[in-house]
Structures are given as structure tokens and as C-alpha cells.
Amino acid sequence: MRAPSVPDRARALREQIERLDYAYYVLDAPEVPDAEYDRLLRELQQLEELHPELRSADSPTQRVAGAVRADLQPATHAVPMLSLNNALDDAETEAFDARVRAILGASLPKYCCELKFDGLAISLRFRDGVFERAATRGDGAVGEDVTDNVRTIRSVPLRLRHRAPELLEVRGEVLMFRRDFERLNAHQREQGNKEFANPRNAAAGSLRQLDAAVTAQRRLHFFAYGIAAADTASIDGDGGPASQWLLLDWLQQLGLPVCEHRAVVQGIGGLRGFYERIAQQRDGLPYEIDGVVFKVDSFAEQQRLGSLARAPRWAVARKFPPREALTRLLDIEVQVGRTGALTPVARLAPVVVGGVVVSSATLHNEDEIRRKDIRIGDTVAVRRAGDVIPEVIAVLPERRPHDAREFVFPCNCPVCGSAVVRGEDEAVARCSGGLICPAQRKQALLHFAGRRALDIDGLGEKLVDQLVDSGLVTHPAGLFELNQQVLPELDRMGEKSAAKLLGAIERARSTSLERFIYALGIRHVGEATARDREIDSLLRKLHLAAPAMAERSKALAGMSFVLTGTLATLTREQATAMIEAAGGSVSSAVSRKTRYVVAGAESGSKLAKARELGVPVLDEDELRSMVEGRRAD
């Protein structure tokens, strides 16, 4: 078979890579492993280097450009990029619907509902189906030319898949997915660079890079949601799509990515339903959104409604409650957790974030405070996403007052005064006081009584505070020493409540070994000798359910064994576990108290010592027989 010519091979490679790009970035259905994709792209790069005349603006090799540009050139929009009016609550949404009905004279207008991405608006120009230019919104009339950077976005096609108008401007949003945002900030931390406050800032900063190779590393995405003009008569020979919904379908046919979360609804009831449905799905989306967009679906009706100076009358953005807000940092306090971890907490001037009043937020640790240069008195940005604890994500240094002061991390525990220590490879500082520290004691008791631990119903935070502050309980074992005489003396603890709590404590005596170990809350099992004293104290008061491995006969109860040499099928660790599971113990030295010596191949001095003292010697088979109860003592 005749080998294809160089131009034919280059053309085939471009078509194959474009198809793979579409499957991976638009359909989210990769067809080949990354290594195979890289091989094809390298082959095309080599062909174009050897034959520069084959290189074209729409080649996949032109997506990544390494040249550094001196600045971002202005780019004038053929049709201004209008903003949208916002509806901040249901009343404003109703007002929008009422205006539309009044102008159109329709009782139930149809609306196309879409997501409002928290990204960067962009305009893409295609000439004869080939990507030509990209520009940011800017002031609506003139934006920034970011063509080279947008070429690096894999979901933006460099050539449209079907016949398009001679000149087409597509409007859409560039954004960064959450997983890529987290990966980017992790890299920023590793390099000692400033982290981005949110995915939108990361996307905007990445798109405005002077070096397009940097943009290429940031994994940006693009969603199309419209074209430059509502007049679609020139789109194709059939007059073009007549509605927003049909336009989105048409854009998808061209190979442009369009978000799947959209719907056509009728009237205010439909608008409310879509908003509520997306609000529930918001936290599960792979990208950030800050609301939904309602557009009158019919283009003919859009033209009748018209536009104001900066916004169309036929669309509105229904915003979600903001998840970020600015407020003043009044003070920084340090809280001590169950494991002694010291967590700095920001005390804030109360502010509404995500529909909830926030007056405190985590600062994570000392390093985070230093890295973000957070000072008491600063104006800070606070974020609250879903059920996540609010956090301070950034400082506005331009608003820093002259009397702002740095926070000094304590050298001693603010609760018990014990020394604060920090492991060499740890970011968290800890109180060294252990259960001597009342704060650690309280948190340890709450953890011990938690649902996943011993599940002591009724032992809440306020009661634990009283038990510790009064000295009634100084360690978890002390809970089992409480009685009907002392409990009713506590605040809000009558005889009935005391009896109920004592009943829950009594039921907690019978638990499983797994729950018991979890209840202890040991950071590194076996490291803290003081805690192992705690285990002994508790074991005397609990009735642990035996684990499955301990259900076997205790045939070796009270017997001491010594292992020597190499056994036929058991390792030293396996033999030890077998003996201990059957009730025996294993020691390292032979003495007159040794009941048996288990000897394998190449036994040494221990075997000789056993013979000298007259200690019986077993082989592996005899040991197994004893464990299974088949050999009398």
C-alpha cells in the first residue's frame, strides 16, 4: 500500500487530534490514553517543523504558544457585550416577569433558563469557520485581545465542525473547574507563590497572562451561550434558529461546548422551579456558579422587548446569595482542639455570607496567617461554601488601617499554660498538656461520647463544660463513676435527666472494640504512653464485644511461649498472633517460667537453653494442634 504524502498525513493528524479534542473536552468521553494523544501531537509538530508551509492558524499545534507578549492589545467588539440586570430575590424576578408580560401581552412567556457561570465573559470570532480572535468583555465596547491564550483552551475549537456564516462572533464564558483550581493552588503553595482567592480570579489571571504557555498549564474551560447579534437570519439558508434554545443546539452542532444544565419554562412558576433546582445542585457541580440566567426564548420577542443602554430587557440574572463578603477582622483568638491542635480563629464584624450571619472564621494555622499577611484590623474577604466552616481567603492591603497589628502566635497554651510544640514536618502547633488541659479534656469527652464512638445520648457540650469545670470528670473513665447523687446538682440537670444520662452511660459499657478504639481519639496509636494508661482504666469499666478473631477456643490461656528458628509456613509475626489469639503469650527469652519453646529450622541458643532447663519443645504442627485444642496439656 502506498504511503500517504506529507500533506495528507498532516491533514489526517489534524483531523484526528481535533476529533480527540472534541471527545475529551466537549463530550467528556476520552477515546485514547494521554500517551497516544501526545504521540500524535508530537508527530504533527515534527511534520510542521520540517515543512513550515503545512502550518496553519487552525492547527492543533498552535494552541500552545510560548512567546512573551509585551502587553494586551485592545480589541473592539463588532456588537457591544452588554451586561445583565440582576434579580437579587424572588420579588425582583417577579418584577422582571411582569415587565415582559406587559410589553409582550403574553400571560405565560417562554423563558430559556441557563447557568450563570462565575468566570470571565469572552467573545470568539470565527471567519469562514476558523478561529480568528478572542477578546475579553472589557468595558463592553472594547476588550483585551487574548487570542493566543484562548488558543490554549482545549474546549475551544480552532475550526467549526459544520458550515457557519462567513463571520461569526460567539459569546461565552471562560472558567476553571474546581479540581483544576485546587491543583493550581497546591502548585502555588509548593512554589511559594500567592494562591488565588477563587476559581474566577484564577481563570481571569490565567487568561490575561502575557505568556500563553502559562495559560496552557492552567486547564481552562469554555462554555458558549450566545452569538454577537440576536438577528440570526444570516446563520444558514433556513433562516437560522428562532430561539435561544435552538441557538444553543446549533452552537453545539458547530462543535462549541454548551452547558447541559438548561431548560425552557413558562411563567414565574417555571423560573422559580429552575432556580430552586439548580440551587440544590450547586455544590455538586464541577465548577462555580453564582446564579442562573433567564432569557425570553423567542428571538422575535427579544427584538420586541429591546435593550437599554447597557443591558437587554429580555434577560435577567437571578443571583444566589453571595458566598464571599468583605468585613473587618476585629481580633484573632486561638482555640485548642481534642488532639491539642491550636487553631487561630478570626473574630469578625458580623456579615451575611451565603444567607447566614458570620462573625467568626477559621485561619487554619500560623503559616496561613503569615502567608496571607493577615493583621488584626484588616478588611478581609470571607468565604462560606455549602456547610463548610467560613474561612478568611484574602486581605485587602489597600484598606489596611495605620493601627493594624500583627498577630503573635502563643508559645504557651492559652487554656492550661503548657508549652506549645510543633513537629518538624507539621503545619499545626499543639498544646503539650494532654488531658491535663481542660480544653483537650472537654473535646476528648465530646469525641468519646459521639455517635460514631460510644454514642452516649445527652452528653452535650454544655454538660461536658460543667463536668470538667466542676472537676467531676477529669478523664473519659470518670464518666462511668457518675451517679444519681452528683448529677442533679448541675445546672439544668434534674433527677429525670440524670437518670436518662446514667442509663445512656450504662448502655455504653457494652460496645465493640472498633468503637472503643475510635472513641479514644488517639492521633498515632501506640505512641502516647499516658493514653495507654487511659486504656487500662477504661477496660476495667467496659464490657467489650469480642472481635471475630477472638471467638476461637482459649486453648493456650496462661501459657508462655518462646519462638526460635524458621518455621515451615508461619512467619514469626504470624505465629505470635496465633498464640496470642488463643490466649497465650510470647516472650523473647527462655526461662523456667517458659511453658513451651516452638522450634523451627536453624534453631540456636534458645533451643539449647530449653533442653538445659527441661522446657518442652514443639514443632509447627504440634503448635497448630494445641491451638485447635487437639493436644492435651
JOWOVEN-V316877 format. One record per pair of residues at least 6 apart in sequence whose C-alpha atoms are under 6 Angstrom apart, sorted by sequence separation. I is the first residue (numbers start at 1). GAP is how many residues later the second one is. D is the distance in whole Angstrom. If there is no record, write none. Layout:
BEGIN
i: {I;I}
gap: {GAP;GAP}
d: {D;D}
END
This chain:
BEGIN
i: {23;24;48;87;126;137;196;233;241;252;307;336;351;352;384;412;435;449;467;488;625;23;48;125;136;188;233;306;335;351;383;412;413;422;449;488;125;135;136;232;305;335;350;383;412;421;124;135;206;305;334;350;382;411;421;124;135;185;334;349;382;420;123;134;135;333;334;348;381;382;420;487;123;134;302;333;348;381;420;122;134;332;347;381;419;122;133;332;346;380;418;122;332;346;380;418;121;331;345;380;330;345;379;181;296;330;345;413;295;329;344;598;295;328;596;597;598;599;294;328;343;416;596;598;294;343;378;176;293;293;560;562;292;559;560;561;562;292;556;557;558;560;562;131;176;291;377;555;556;557;130;131;175;291;376;554;556;130;290;291;324;361;362;376;554;129;290;323;361;375;129;322;323;375;445;513;550;322;512;321;509;510;511;512;561;567;223;224;321;509;510;511;560;561;563;565;566;129;223;560;561;562;563;564;565;566;559;561;565;565;128;565;127;564;127;126;126;125;458;125;176;124;175;331;124;175;123;174;329;330;457;123;174;329;456;122;173;329;456;122;173;328;121;122;172;328;121;172;327;120;171;172;244;327;120;243;326;454;119;171;243;326;119;170;171;243;325;170;242;325;82;169;324;81;169;324;80;323;80;323;477;453;149;77;152;77;453;76;149;453;75;153;155;75;74;75;74;75;165;73;74;448;72;73;555;72;555;119;118;342;63;64;341;342;63;341;340;340;162;161;160;161;160;58;340;338;336;337;338;338;178;177;178;177;26;25;69;68;68;66;65;66;65;114;64;79;113;113;112;112;111;111;110;110;109;108;109;108;118;118;117;118;116;116;116;116;115;116;114;115;114;113;113;112;111;111;112;111;110;197;83;84;82;83;82;86;87;26;85;86;87;88;84;86}
gap: {6;6;6;6;6;6;6;6;6;6;6;6;6;6;6;6;6;6;6;6;6;7;7;7;7;7;7;7;7;7;7;7;7;7;7;7;8;8;8;8;8;8;8;8;8;8;9;9;9;9;9;9;9;9;9;10;10;10;10;10;10;10;11;11;11;11;11;11;11;11;11;11;12;12;12;12;12;12;12;13;13;13;13;13;13;14;14;14;14;14;14;15;15;15;15;15;16;16;16;16;17;17;17;18;18;18;18;18;19;19;19;19;20;20;20;20;20;20;21;21;21;21;21;21;22;22;22;23;23;24;24;24;25;25;25;25;25;26;26;26;26;26;26;27;27;27;27;27;27;27;28;28;28;28;28;28;28;29;29;29;29;29;29;29;29;30;30;30;30;30;31;31;31;31;31;31;31;32;32;33;33;33;33;33;33;33;34;34;34;34;34;34;34;34;34;34;34;35;35;35;35;35;35;35;35;35;36;36;36;37;38;38;39;39;40;41;42;43;43;44;44;45;45;45;46;46;47;47;47;47;47;48;48;48;48;49;49;49;49;50;50;50;51;51;51;51;52;52;52;53;53;53;53;53;54;54;54;54;55;55;55;55;56;56;56;56;56;57;57;57;58;58;58;59;59;59;60;60;61;61;61;62;63;64;64;65;65;66;66;66;67;67;67;68;69;69;70;70;70;71;71;71;72;72;72;73;74;81;82;87;88;88;88;88;89;89;90;91;92;93;94;94;95;100;100;102;103;103;105;106;108;109;109;110;129;130;141;142;143;146;147;147;148;148;149;149;149;150;151;152;153;154;155;156;157;158;158;159;170;171;172;172;173;174;175;176;177;177;178;178;179;180;181;183;184;185;185;186;187;196;227;227;228;228;229;230;230;231;231;231;231;231;232;232}
d: {5;4;6;6;5;5;6;4;5;6;5;5;5;6;5;5;5;5;5;5;6;6;6;6;5;6;5;6;6;5;6;5;6;4;5;6;5;6;5;5;6;5;5;6;5;6;6;5;5;6;5;4;6;5;5;5;5;5;4;6;5;5;6;6;5;6;6;5;6;6;5;6;5;5;6;5;5;6;6;6;4;6;5;5;6;5;5;5;5;6;6;6;6;5;4;5;6;5;6;6;6;5;6;6;5;5;6;6;6;5;5;6;4;6;5;5;5;6;6;6;6;5;6;6;5;6;5;6;6;4;6;6;6;5;5;5;5;5;5;4;6;6;6;5;6;6;5;6;5;5;6;6;5;4;5;4;5;4;6;5;6;5;5;5;5;6;6;5;5;5;5;6;4;5;6;6;6;5;5;5;4;5;5;5;6;4;5;5;6;6;6;6;5;6;6;6;5;6;5;5;5;5;5;5;4;5;6;6;5;5;5;4;6;6;5;6;5;6;6;4;5;5;6;6;5;5;6;6;6;6;6;5;5;5;5;6;6;6;6;5;5;6;6;6;5;4;5;4;6;5;6;5;5;6;5;5;6;6;6;5;4;5;5;6;5;5;6;4;6;5;6;6;5;5;5;4;5;5;5;5;5;5;5;6;5;6;6;4;6;5;5;6;6;5;6;5;5;5;5;6;6;4;6;5;6;6;6;5;6;6;4;5;6;5;4;4;5;5;5;5;5;5;6;5;6;5;6;6;5;5;6;6;5;5;6;5;5;6;5;6;5;5;6;5;6;6;5;5;6;5;6;5;6;5;6;6;6;5;6;5;4;6;6;6;5;5;4;6;6;6;5;6;5;5;5;4;5;5;6;6;6;5;5;5;5;6;6;5;5;5;5;5;6;6}
END
